[in-house]
Amino acid sequence: MINKHHKNSLVGAIAAHRKKSKVILEEYSFGVYSLYYEDADAGIMTRDDLHDTVDEAKEFCSEDYGMLENDWEEIPDHTPIMVTL
């Protein structure tokens, strides 16, 4: 993942699209959030889950959302949604 500093945390992000849905994985020092958008065009996140690793998050997204390994793309200019305290 591409990492950049944001709010005292190093964050990397990748996204996958499948039909109308989208998942963004944000990697923080404490874990990886999977942010699910059932309708990517609406821009409203409908679910978020915390995972220990990127691989675990990808496996979860494969099982729950049908995202494939080749679906993932780096997001170089992503602004993180989750903020560390």
VMD Tcl script that builds the backbone (N, CA, C; Angstrom):
set m [mol new atoms 255]
animate dup $m
set s [atomselect $m all]
$s set {name element resname resid chain x y z} {
  {N N MET 1 A 0.831 -1.182 0.000}
  {CA C MET 1 A 0.000 0.000 0.000}
  {C C MET 1 A 0.872 1.240 0.000}
  {N N ILE 2 A 0.364 2.284 -0.571}
  {CA C ILE 2 A 1.024 3.588 -0.501}
  {C C ILE 2 A 0.718 4.163 0.876}
  {N N ASN 3 A 1.742 4.599 1.570}
  {CA C ASN 3 A 1.545 5.143 2.910}
  {C C ASN 3 A 1.834 6.630 2.939}
  {N N LYS 4 A 1.040 7.365 3.720}
  {CA C LYS 4 A 1.312 8.775 3.941}
  {C C LYS 4 A 0.881 9.120 5.355}
  {N N HIS 5 A 1.445 10.165 5.891}
  {CA C HIS 5 A 1.115 10.585 7.247}
  {C C HIS 5 A -0.188 11.362 7.251}
  {N N HIS 6 A -1.014 11.068 8.240}
  {CA C HIS 6 A -2.265 11.783 8.427}
  {C C HIS 6 A -2.632 11.729 9.906}
  {N N LYS 7 A -2.766 12.867 10.528}
  {CA C LYS 7 A -3.179 12.942 11.933}
  {C C LYS 7 A -2.344 12.026 12.830}
  {N N ASN 8 A -1.033 12.114 12.717}
  {CA C ASN 8 A -0.101 11.342 13.534}
  {C C ASN 8 A -0.171 9.829 13.302}
  {N N SER 9 A -0.679 9.402 12.163}
  {CA C SER 9 A -0.748 7.982 11.857}
  {C C SER 9 A -0.342 7.766 10.412}
  {N N LEU 10 A 0.380 6.689 10.150}
  {CA C LEU 10 A 0.767 6.350 8.790}
  {C C LEU 10 A -0.379 5.558 8.169}
  {N N VAL 11 A -0.901 6.034 7.040}
  {CA C VAL 11 A -2.080 5.437 6.432}
  {C C VAL 11 A -1.796 5.052 4.991}
  {N N GLY 12 A -2.212 3.854 4.609}
  {CA C GLY 12 A -2.174 3.421 3.229}
  {C C GLY 12 A -3.577 3.028 2.825}
  {N N ALA 13 A -3.897 3.136 1.537}
  {CA C ALA 13 A -5.259 2.816 1.115}
  {C C ALA 13 A -5.274 2.151 -0.263}
  {N N ILE 14 A -6.164 1.156 -0.396}
  {CA C ILE 14 A -6.441 0.523 -1.674}
  {C C ILE 14 A -7.953 0.370 -1.792}
  {N N ALA 15 A -8.450 0.230 -3.025}
  {CA C ALA 15 A -9.891 0.086 -3.245}
  {C C ALA 15 A -10.161 -0.998 -4.263}
  {N N ALA 16 A -11.349 -1.579 -4.159}
  {CA C ALA 16 A -11.827 -2.568 -5.125}
  {C C ALA 16 A -13.279 -2.252 -5.444}
  {N N HIS 17 A -13.644 -2.459 -6.700}
  {CA C HIS 17 A -15.018 -2.229 -7.152}
  {C C HIS 17 A -15.595 -3.537 -7.689}
  {N N ARG 18 A -16.858 -3.755 -7.437}
  {CA C ARG 18 A -17.559 -4.917 -7.961}
  {C C ARG 18 A -19.008 -4.486 -8.188}
  {N N LYS 19 A -19.414 -4.488 -9.449}
  {CA C LYS 19 A -20.741 -4.002 -9.846}
  {C C LYS 19 A -20.888 -2.570 -9.349}
  {N N LYS 20 A -21.901 -2.264 -8.535}
  {CA C LYS 20 A -22.087 -0.894 -8.043}
  {C C LYS 20 A -21.394 -0.640 -6.710}
  {N N SER 21 A -20.857 -1.695 -6.075}
  {CA C SER 21 A -20.277 -1.538 -4.753}
  {C C SER 21 A -18.778 -1.231 -4.813}
  {N N LYS 22 A -18.264 -0.764 -3.670}
  {CA C LYS 22 A -16.841 -0.427 -3.550}
  {C C LYS 22 A -16.396 -0.720 -2.122}
  {N N VAL 23 A -15.163 -1.166 -1.986}
  {CA C VAL 23 A -14.544 -1.339 -0.670}
  {C C VAL 23 A -13.220 -0.598 -0.675}
  {N N ILE 24 A -12.973 0.145 0.376}
  {CA C ILE 24 A -11.682 0.805 0.580}
  {C C ILE 24 A -11.048 0.178 1.807}
  {N N LEU 25 A -9.779 -0.199 1.691}
  {CA C LEU 25 A -9.017 -0.663 2.846}
  {C C LEU 25 A -8.057 0.440 3.253}
  {N N GLU 26 A -8.135 0.830 4.510}
  {CA C GLU 26 A -7.233 1.839 5.061}
  {C C GLU 26 A -6.359 1.164 6.114}
  {N N GLU 27 A -5.049 1.203 5.907}
  {CA C GLU 27 A -4.109 0.557 6.825}
  {C C GLU 27 A -3.529 1.577 7.791}
  {N N TYR 28 A -3.742 1.327 9.079}
  {CA C TYR 28 A -3.233 2.180 10.144}
  {C C TYR 28 A -2.242 1.373 10.991}
  {N N SER 29 A -1.602 2.017 11.918}
  {CA C SER 29 A -0.661 1.327 12.800}
  {C C SER 29 A -1.371 0.317 13.703}
  {N N PHE 30 A -2.659 0.496 13.955}
  {CA C PHE 30 A -3.414 -0.379 14.858}
  {C C PHE 30 A -4.235 -1.444 14.127}
  {N N GLY 31 A -4.289 -1.401 12.789}
  {CA C GLY 31 A -5.068 -2.385 12.049}
  {C C GLY 31 A -5.522 -1.846 10.702}
  {N N VAL 32 A -6.421 -2.580 10.056}
  {CA C VAL 32 A -6.897 -2.236 8.719}
  {C C VAL 32 A -8.417 -2.143 8.746}
  {N N TYR 33 A -8.939 -0.994 8.351}
  {CA C TYR 33 A -10.388 -0.841 8.222}
  {C C TYR 33 A -10.804 -1.217 6.811}
  {N N SER 34 A -11.894 -2.004 6.706}
  {CA C SER 34 A -12.540 -2.205 5.415}
  {C C SER 34 A -13.807 -1.360 5.444}
  {N N LEU 35 A -13.908 -0.463 4.495}
  {CA C LEU 35 A -15.016 0.478 4.410}
  {C C LEU 35 A -15.854 0.111 3.196}
  {N N TYR 36 A -17.087 -0.341 3.423}
  {CA C TYR 36 A -17.927 -0.868 2.357}
  {C C TYR 36 A -18.995 0.137 1.946}
  {N N TYR 37 A -19.099 0.344 0.640}
  {CA C TYR 37 A -20.106 1.206 0.036}
  {C C TYR 37 A -20.966 0.333 -0.870}
  {N N GLU 38 A -22.206 0.050 -0.459}
  {CA C GLU 38 A -23.081 -0.801 -1.272}
  {C C GLU 38 A -23.353 -0.167 -2.629}
  {N N ASP 39 A -23.534 1.156 -2.635}
  {CA C ASP 39 A -23.714 1.913 -3.873}
  {C C ASP 39 A -22.630 2.976 -3.912}
  {N N ALA 40 A -21.559 2.694 -4.646}
  {CA C ALA 40 A -20.396 3.594 -4.674}
  {C C ALA 40 A -20.765 4.989 -5.159}
  {N N ASP 41 A -21.735 5.085 -6.073}
  {CA C ASP 41 A -22.144 6.392 -6.594}
  {C C ASP 41 A -22.801 7.254 -5.520}
  {N N ALA 42 A -23.490 6.632 -4.576}
  {CA C ALA 42 A -24.151 7.379 -3.501}
  {C C ALA 42 A -23.130 7.939 -2.512}
  {N N GLY 43 A -21.969 7.281 -2.400}
  {CA C GLY 43 A -20.909 7.773 -1.523}
  {C C GLY 43 A -21.199 7.632 -0.044}
  {N N ILE 44 A -22.122 6.730 0.316}
  {CA C ILE 44 A -22.458 6.537 1.723}
  {C C ILE 44 A -21.941 5.173 2.175}
  {N N MET 45 A -21.054 5.193 3.146}
  {CA C MET 45 A -20.495 3.953 3.665}
  {C C MET 45 A -21.595 3.218 4.433}
  {N N THR 46 A -21.771 1.931 4.148}
  {CA C THR 46 A -22.826 1.170 4.808}
  {C C THR 46 A -22.292 0.169 5.832}
  {N N ARG 47 A -20.987 -0.043 5.857}
  {CA C ARG 47 A -20.402 -0.963 6.831}
  {C C ARG 47 A -18.912 -0.697 6.947}
  {N N ASP 48 A -18.383 -0.845 8.158}
  {CA C ASP 48 A -16.934 -0.804 8.346}
  {C C ASP 48 A -16.544 -1.889 9.336}
  {N N ASP 49 A -15.405 -2.514 9.082}
  {CA C ASP 49 A -14.898 -3.581 9.934}
  {C C ASP 49 A -13.409 -3.368 10.144}
  {N N LEU 50 A -12.924 -3.743 11.318}
  {CA C LEU 50 A -11.502 -3.632 11.645}
  {C C LEU 50 A -10.865 -5.017 11.583}
  {N N HIS 51 A -9.724 -5.102 10.903}
  {CA C HIS 51 A -8.980 -6.352 10.729}
  {C C HIS 51 A -7.555 -6.147 11.220}
  {N N ASP 52 A -6.862 -7.248 11.487}
  {CA C ASP 52 A -5.481 -7.159 11.959}
  {C C ASP 52 A -4.495 -6.855 10.838}
  {N N THR 53 A -4.735 -7.405 9.634}
  {CA C THR 53 A -3.792 -7.245 8.522}
  {C C THR 53 A -4.531 -6.976 7.216}
  {N N VAL 54 A -3.792 -6.533 6.216}
  {CA C VAL 54 A -4.356 -6.307 4.878}
  {C C VAL 54 A -4.824 -7.635 4.289}
  {N N ASP 55 A -4.021 -8.690 4.458}
  {CA C ASP 55 A -4.404 -10.002 3.921}
  {C C ASP 55 A -5.712 -10.492 4.541}
  {N N GLU 56 A -5.857 -10.324 5.837}
  {CA C GLU 56 A -7.095 -10.715 6.516}
  {C C GLU 56 A -8.278 -9.899 5.980}
  {N N ALA 57 A -8.067 -8.601 5.778}
  {CA C ALA 57 A -9.127 -7.733 5.257}
  {C C ALA 57 A -9.514 -8.137 3.836}
  {N N LYS 58 A -8.515 -8.448 3.002}
  {CA C LYS 58 A -8.806 -8.881 1.633}
  {C C LYS 58 A -9.583 -10.194 1.624}
  {N N GLU 59 A -9.210 -11.118 2.490}
  {CA C GLU 59 A -9.920 -12.400 2.573}
  {C C GLU 59 A -11.369 -12.177 2.988}
  {N N PHE 60 A -11.583 -11.316 3.974}
  {CA C PHE 60 A -12.931 -10.970 4.415}
  {C C PHE 60 A -13.739 -10.377 3.260}
  {N N CYS 61 A -13.139 -9.457 2.521}
  {CA C CYS 61 A -13.826 -8.809 1.399}
  {C C CYS 61 A -14.119 -9.786 0.265}
  {N N SER 62 A -13.266 -10.754 0.096}
  {CA C SER 62 A -13.495 -11.794 -0.907}
  {C C SER 62 A -14.707 -12.638 -0.517}
  {N N GLU 63 A -14.750 -13.040 0.752}
  {CA C GLU 63 A -15.849 -13.889 1.231}
  {C C GLU 63 A -17.177 -13.140 1.334}
  {N N ASP 64 A -17.157 -11.920 1.860}
  {CA C ASP 64 A -18.403 -11.181 2.101}
  {C C ASP 64 A -18.896 -10.372 0.900}
  {N N TYR 65 A -17.977 -9.867 0.085}
  {CA C TYR 65 A -18.368 -8.946 -0.992}
  {C C TYR 65 A -18.004 -9.437 -2.391}
  {N N GLY 66 A -17.273 -10.542 -2.480}
  {CA C GLY 66 A -16.899 -11.079 -3.783}
  {C C GLY 66 A -15.757 -10.352 -4.465}
  {N N MET 67 A -14.978 -9.577 -3.706}
  {CA C MET 67 A -13.833 -8.865 -4.279}
  {C C MET 67 A -12.713 -9.860 -4.570}
  {N N LEU 68 A -12.097 -9.744 -5.726}
  {CA C LEU 68 A -11.018 -10.634 -6.138}
  {C C LEU 68 A -9.670 -9.950 -5.958}
  {N N GLU 69 A -8.604 -10.720 -5.889}
  {CA C GLU 69 A -7.254 -10.165 -5.706}
  {C C GLU 69 A -6.916 -9.140 -6.782}
  {N N ASN 70 A -7.330 -9.397 -8.011}
  {CA C ASN 70 A -7.032 -8.476 -9.120}
  {C C ASN 70 A -7.889 -7.220 -9.120}
  {N N ASP 71 A -8.879 -7.137 -8.246}
  {CA C ASP 71 A -9.757 -5.962 -8.171}
  {C C ASP 71 A -9.105 -4.786 -7.444}
  {N N TRP 72 A -8.087 -5.046 -6.647}
  {CA C TRP 72 A -7.520 -4.011 -5.776}
  {C C TRP 72 A -6.587 -3.080 -6.531}
  {N N GLU 73 A -6.740 -1.770 -6.261}
  {CA C GLU 73 A -5.891 -0.730 -6.856}
  {C C GLU 73 A -5.463 0.248 -5.772}
  {N N GLU 74 A -4.253 0.731 -5.888}
  {CA C GLU 74 A -3.753 1.760 -4.968}
  {C C GLU 74 A -4.569 3.039 -5.126}
  {N N ILE 75 A -4.730 3.773 -4.035}
  {CA C ILE 75 A -5.363 5.095 -4.060}
  {C C ILE 75 A -4.302 6.089 -3.608}
  {N N PRO 76 A -3.564 6.679 -4.533}
  {CA C PRO 76 A -2.428 7.527 -4.135}
  {C C PRO 76 A -2.822 8.823 -3.433}
  {N N ASP 77 A -3.977 9.398 -3.742}
  {CA C ASP 77 A -4.369 10.687 -3.154}
  {C C ASP 77 A -5.560 10.559 -2.219}
  {N N HIS 78 A -5.689 9.406 -1.583}
  {CA C HIS 78 A -6.823 9.134 -0.696}
  {C C HIS 78 A -6.717 9.934 0.591}
  {N N THR 79 A -7.823 10.488 1.023}
  {CA C THR 79 A -7.898 11.144 2.327}
  {C C THR 79 A -8.564 10.170 3.270}
  {N N PRO 80 A -7.859 9.723 4.304}
  {CA C PRO 80 A -8.403 8.717 5.214}
  {C C PRO 80 A -9.718 9.147 5.861}
  {N N ILE 81 A -10.600 8.185 6.018}
  {CA C ILE 81 A -11.899 8.437 6.629}
  {C C ILE 81 A -11.803 8.295 8.142}
  {N N MET 82 A -11.083 7.270 8.596}
  {CA C MET 82 A -10.928 7.043 10.032}
  {C C MET 82 A -9.750 7.876 10.530}
  {N N VAL 83 A -9.870 8.379 11.755}
  {CA C VAL 83 A -8.833 9.214 12.343}
  {C C VAL 83 A -8.434 8.629 13.684}
  {N N THR 84 A -7.133 8.511 13.918}
  {CA C THR 84 A -6.671 8.006 15.203}
  {C C THR 84 A -6.788 9.105 16.256}
  {N N LEU 85 A -6.914 8.673 17.498}
  {CA C LEU 85 A -7.021 9.630 18.608}
  {C C LEU 85 A -5.671 10.004 19.123}
}
mol reanalyze $m
mol bondsrecalc $m
mol representation Tube
mol addrep $m
